[in-house]
Amino acid sequence: MLRFLLLPALILLSFSSISQVLLKPQKVFDGMEMHDNWQVLIEGNMIIKVGPDAGKGTKVVEEIDLPGMTLMPGMIEGHSHMLLYPYDQTVWNDQVLKESEAERVARATVHARKTLEAGFTTARDLGSEGAGYADVGLRNAINKGIIPGPRLLVAGPALVTTGSYGPKGFSHDHTIPKGAQESDGLDLYTSVREQIGGGVDIIKVYADYRWGPNGETKPTYTFTELQAIVDVANSSGRPVVAHAYSDEAIRRAVTAGVQTIEHGGMGSLEVFRLMKENNVALCPTIAAGESIMKYNGWQKGKDPDPTRIVNKKMSMKA
């Protein structure tokens, strides 16, 4: 059986010198096709040449044979939260309210290293979930070579409407820290600029959330508010991504000009066609919803699929 090495991860973890090194695996997978007896020439942490004669005519300092191995490009993680970990270990509320930022950052450094070692060399980290701009610091530490990790594109605190996001269920006599930055109306112009000043790569907005009269998922921001967020972010050269499950929230976000829809579990065929027309991508986060249902006691294969899973399967078929 062939063993796989994720090429950029191997480079980032193992080679720091500027000299040229020729890697000679049994196979190279280029993302589309498998190639026998190809070679990969690297210099420092850059891939210089790939092919059957990659080392020809070059001053290779070292050749490394990788018998029985296949090299492949690093993978990209589209939606991650380095500052969180599975809710069956510690529920979201407790991570946000009871764990110090120092502890959360310490955990995030481990998550970043393990993500890279698993072969993911780029990740969108879409919200610090109550840890402010700690993800910006994590990204910077990786970029400076202080800790190992993938290239991170970070969203900082993210934006939510007042009253929609958690933690919830506490007495109104107390001010409870939120898992994202609450901002509405004209204040959004300032909030987006604050996040840009804080060093984010992406503006993330929660276009809907579970804040209906009976906890249903309903749109949060109006179209006008979403458009204001996009206008300010785009003027700085940054994209906006939208957490959106419901059909109407997806429609508003797409029409306002977001780059991607995150989750999209309740989207209709019509709204997915609208996304295609506007060149808006979907990041379906298939495993996330299933994991959350398991944390809540759902036994996959034994219990009927909960509504969230049914909706996700329907949206993927669409």
PLY file of the C-alpha trace (Angstrom):
ply
format ascii 1.0
element vertex 318
property float x
property float y
property float z
element edge 317
property int vertex1
property int vertex2
end_header
0.00 0.00 0.00
1.30 3.45 -0.92
1.80 5.96 1.84
0.83 9.57 1.22
2.85 12.61 2.19
1.21 16.01 1.98
3.85 17.92 0.05
3.58 21.48 1.40
3.24 20.16 4.95
6.40 18.10 4.47
8.21 21.14 3.15
7.07 23.48 5.90
7.89 21.04 8.66
11.19 19.67 7.37
13.07 22.11 5.17
14.13 25.58 6.22
17.33 26.10 4.24
17.46 27.89 0.89
19.37 25.09 -0.87
17.65 23.00 -3.51
16.42 19.56 -2.54
15.07 16.93 -4.93
12.31 14.67 -3.60
11.98 11.33 -5.38
8.75 9.54 -4.39
7.18 6.55 -6.13
4.22 8.66 -7.27
3.07 12.28 -7.36
-0.62 13.22 -7.25
-1.04 16.71 -8.74
-4.62 17.17 -7.57
-6.08 15.71 -10.75
-3.94 12.79 -11.88
-1.45 10.29 -10.43
2.04 10.27 -11.96
4.64 7.50 -11.65
8.28 8.34 -11.04
7.82 12.09 -10.96
10.22 14.23 -8.95
9.66 17.42 -6.96
12.34 20.11 -6.73
12.09 22.47 -3.77
14.11 25.45 -2.62
13.55 26.51 0.96
9.77 26.25 1.36
8.99 26.82 -2.33
8.18 24.19 -4.97
10.38 25.04 -7.96
9.58 22.28 -10.43
7.51 19.10 -10.65
7.85 16.41 -13.30
9.77 13.34 -14.49
13.00 15.34 -14.87
12.52 18.03 -12.22
16.16 17.83 -11.15
17.67 17.99 -14.61
20.03 20.91 -15.18
19.85 22.15 -11.60
22.39 22.28 -8.80
20.67 19.95 -6.38
22.33 19.93 -2.98
20.48 16.88 -1.68
18.33 14.09 -3.09
15.81 12.34 -0.85
14.39 9.00 -1.91
10.83 8.29 -0.76
10.22 4.68 -1.80
6.62 3.51 -1.65
5.35 7.02 -1.01
3.05 9.36 -2.91
3.38 13.13 -2.64
0.31 15.32 -3.06
-0.51 19.04 -2.66
-1.58 20.33 0.72
-5.32 20.50 1.37
-7.44 23.56 2.20
-9.85 23.74 5.13
-12.74 26.04 4.23
-14.39 26.59 7.62
-12.58 26.11 10.91
-12.48 27.57 14.44
-8.99 27.12 15.88
-10.09 28.61 19.19
-12.82 25.98 19.76
-12.80 22.24 20.29
-15.52 19.51 20.31
-18.60 20.31 22.39
-18.83 16.78 23.75
-15.63 17.62 25.68
-16.68 21.09 26.85
-19.89 22.83 25.74
-19.63 26.06 23.74
-20.97 28.23 26.56
-18.29 27.01 28.96
-15.50 27.47 26.43
-16.58 31.07 25.85
-17.37 31.99 29.47
-15.15 29.85 31.69
-11.88 29.38 29.83
-9.33 32.20 29.80
-8.10 33.59 26.52
-4.62 32.31 27.43
-5.93 28.76 27.75
-7.86 29.04 24.50
-4.80 30.32 22.64
-2.71 27.50 24.09
-5.24 25.00 22.77
-5.33 26.79 19.41
-1.57 26.41 18.94
-2.03 22.65 19.30
-4.96 22.70 16.86
-2.89 24.65 14.33
0.02 22.19 14.51
-2.23 19.14 14.21
-4.08 20.74 11.29
-0.81 21.22 9.42
0.42 17.73 10.27
-2.86 16.33 8.88
-1.97 17.91 5.53
-4.00 21.12 5.58
-1.70 23.96 4.56
-4.35 26.72 4.35
-7.42 27.28 6.51
-10.15 29.89 6.79
-10.64 30.47 10.52
-14.11 31.98 10.61
-14.55 33.55 14.00
-12.74 33.57 17.34
-16.00 32.88 19.25
-15.50 35.24 22.14
-11.71 35.43 21.99
-11.55 38.80 20.24
-8.57 39.08 17.90
-6.69 36.09 19.29
-6.95 34.44 15.86
-5.07 37.40 14.36
-2.26 36.80 16.84
-2.29 33.08 16.06
-1.99 33.81 12.34
0.84 36.24 12.94
2.72 33.75 15.13
2.49 31.13 12.37
3.62 33.62 9.72
6.64 34.58 11.85
7.63 30.94 12.31
7.05 31.02 16.08
4.64 28.07 15.96
3.86 25.56 13.19
0.49 25.82 11.49
-1.29 26.33 8.17
-1.65 29.68 6.44
-4.64 31.21 8.21
-7.23 33.61 6.84
-8.95 34.94 9.96
-12.24 36.70 10.69
-11.67 38.00 14.21
-14.79 38.51 16.37
-17.37 38.23 13.51
-20.57 40.33 13.42
-23.97 39.53 14.94
-27.13 41.54 15.54
-27.96 42.63 19.05
-29.92 39.96 20.91
-29.39 37.14 18.46
-26.18 35.37 19.50
-25.03 33.51 22.60
-24.28 32.88 25.33
-27.97 33.13 26.22
-30.28 32.23 29.08
-28.71 34.40 31.77
-30.31 37.02 33.99
-30.66 40.46 32.43
-29.21 41.83 35.67
-25.79 40.82 34.42
-23.79 41.70 31.30
-22.67 38.47 29.67
-19.77 38.42 27.17
-20.87 37.41 23.69
-19.30 35.00 21.23
-19.19 37.68 18.52
-19.37 41.47 18.13
-22.90 42.85 18.36
-23.49 45.67 15.90
-26.49 47.05 14.02
-27.58 49.84 11.69
-25.22 52.74 11.18
-22.84 51.33 13.82
-21.90 48.63 11.31
-19.74 51.08 9.36
-17.61 51.62 12.46
-17.61 47.95 13.50
-16.39 46.71 10.11
-13.65 49.32 10.13
-12.70 48.32 13.68
-12.29 44.72 12.62
-10.25 45.74 9.59
-8.05 47.79 11.91
-7.78 44.76 14.17
-6.08 42.86 11.36
-8.74 40.50 10.01
-8.50 39.03 6.51
-12.24 38.35 6.21
-15.41 39.92 7.57
-17.81 37.26 8.78
-21.47 38.07 9.38
-24.21 35.95 10.92
-27.00 36.58 8.41
-29.40 34.39 10.40
-29.53 32.61 13.73
-31.82 30.64 16.02
-33.67 33.68 17.40
-37.24 33.15 16.17
-40.18 33.16 18.64
-39.71 29.44 19.24
-36.00 29.24 18.55
-36.39 28.94 14.78
-33.61 30.04 12.46
-34.58 33.48 11.14
-32.72 36.23 9.24
-30.90 38.72 11.45
-29.53 41.55 9.33
-31.64 43.42 6.80
-30.51 43.62 3.20
-29.48 47.25 3.71
-27.31 46.33 6.69
-25.65 43.48 4.81
-24.99 45.76 1.87
-23.31 48.29 4.18
-21.04 45.56 5.60
-20.07 44.41 2.10
-19.48 47.96 0.83
-17.03 48.81 3.63
-15.25 45.45 3.56
-14.90 45.37 -0.22
-13.57 48.93 -0.29
-10.66 47.66 1.83
-10.11 44.67 -0.44
-11.60 42.15 1.99
-14.39 39.67 1.27
-17.48 39.06 3.40
-18.63 35.55 4.26
-22.09 34.85 5.65
-23.27 32.26 8.13
-26.69 31.52 6.61
-28.98 28.51 6.85
-32.37 29.91 5.90
-33.49 30.61 2.37
-34.25 34.29 2.97
-30.96 34.95 4.75
-29.03 33.32 1.91
-30.97 35.42 -0.60
-30.25 38.68 1.22
-26.56 37.86 1.67
-26.03 36.80 -1.94
-27.81 39.87 -3.30
-25.77 42.08 -0.98
-22.54 40.71 -2.45
-20.99 38.23 -0.03
-18.28 35.89 -1.30
-19.40 32.64 0.33
-22.36 31.16 2.17
-21.43 29.09 5.20
-23.68 26.07 6.02
-26.69 26.78 3.75
-28.61 23.82 5.16
-32.10 25.17 4.41
-31.39 26.62 0.98
-33.76 25.95 -1.91
-32.86 25.06 -5.47
-33.94 28.54 -6.46
-31.59 30.27 -4.04
-28.70 27.97 -5.02
-29.29 29.03 -8.63
-29.12 32.64 -7.45
-25.77 31.85 -5.83
-24.48 30.41 -9.09
-25.63 33.48 -11.03
-23.76 35.72 -8.60
-20.64 33.52 -8.42
-21.13 32.90 -4.69
-19.64 29.66 -3.33
-21.19 27.35 -0.73
-19.16 25.91 2.15
-21.64 23.26 3.38
-19.79 22.20 6.58
-21.31 18.72 6.31
-19.64 17.22 9.37
-20.36 20.14 11.72
-24.13 19.68 11.96
-23.79 15.94 12.37
-21.27 16.39 15.19
-23.51 18.86 17.01
-26.45 16.46 16.82
-24.26 13.68 18.23
-23.18 15.95 21.09
-26.89 16.45 21.82
-27.48 12.70 22.10
-28.42 11.67 18.54
-27.19 8.17 17.70
-26.41 7.97 14.02
-27.74 4.79 12.42
-30.07 4.07 15.33
-32.18 7.20 15.73
-34.14 8.89 12.92
-32.32 11.76 11.27
-33.09 15.05 13.07
-34.50 17.93 11.03
-31.09 19.58 10.76
-29.60 16.48 9.13
-32.62 16.00 6.85
-32.32 19.60 5.65
-28.60 19.22 5.05
-29.08 16.10 2.93
-31.81 17.83 0.92
-29.64 20.88 0.33
-26.74 18.74 -0.89
-29.04 16.94 -3.33
-30.24 20.30 -4.63
0 1
1 2
2 3
3 4
4 5
5 6
6 7
7 8
8 9
9 10
10 11
11 12
12 13
13 14
14 15
15 16
16 17
17 18
18 19
19 20
20 21
21 22
22 23
23 24
24 25
25 26
26 27
27 28
28 29
29 30
30 31
31 32
32 33
33 34
34 35
35 36
36 37
37 38
38 39
39 40
40 41
41 42
42 43
43 44
44 45
45 46
46 47
47 48
48 49
49 50
50 51
51 52
52 53
53 54
54 55
55 56
56 57
57 58
58 59
59 60
60 61
61 62
62 63
63 64
64 65
65 66
66 67
67 68
68 69
69 70
70 71
71 72
72 73
73 74
74 75
75 76
76 77
77 78
78 79
79 80
80 81
81 82
82 83
83 84
84 85
85 86
86 87
87 88
88 89
89 90
90 91
91 92
92 93
93 94
94 95
95 96
96 97
97 98
98 99
99 100
100 101
101 102
102 103
103 104
104 105
105 106
106 107
107 108
108 109
109 110
110 111
111 112
112 113
113 114
114 115
115 116
116 117
117 118
118 119
119 120
120 121
121 122
122 123
123 124
124 125
125 126
126 127
127 128
128 129
129 130
130 131
131 132
132 133
133 134
134 135
135 136
136 137
137 138
138 139
139 140
140 141
141 142
142 143
143 144
144 145
145 146
146 147
147 148
148 149
149 150
150 151
151 152
152 153
153 154
154 155
155 156
156 157
157 158
158 159
159 160
160 161
161 162
162 163
163 164
164 165
165 166
166 167
167 168
168 169
169 170
170 171
171 172
172 173
173 174
174 175
175 176
176 177
177 178
178 179
179 180
180 181
181 182
182 183
183 184
184 185
185 186
186 187
187 188
188 189
189 190
190 191
191 192
192 193
193 194
194 195
195 196
196 197
197 198
198 199
199 200
200 201
201 202
202 203
203 204
204 205
205 206
206 207
207 208
208 209
209 210
210 211
211 212
212 213
213 214
214 215
215 216
216 217
217 218
218 219
219 220
220 221
221 222
222 223
223 224
224 225
225 226
226 227
227 228
228 229
229 230
230 231
231 232
232 233
233 234
234 235
235 236
236 237
237 238
238 239
239 240
240 241
241 242
242 243
243 244
244 245
245 246
246 247
247 248
248 249
249 250
250 251
251 252
252 253
253 254
254 255
255 256
256 257
257 258
258 259
259 260
260 261
261 262
262 263
263 264
264 265
265 266
266 267
267 268
268 269
269 270
270 271
271 272
272 273
273 274
274 275
275 276
276 277
277 278
278 279
279 280
280 281
281 282
282 283
283 284
284 285
285 286
286 287
287 288
288 289
289 290
290 291
291 292
292 293
293 294
294 295
295 296
296 297
297 298
298 299
299 300
300 301
301 302
302 303
303 304
304 305
305 306
306 307
307 308
308 309
309 310
310 311
311 312
312 313
313 314
314 315
315 316
316 317
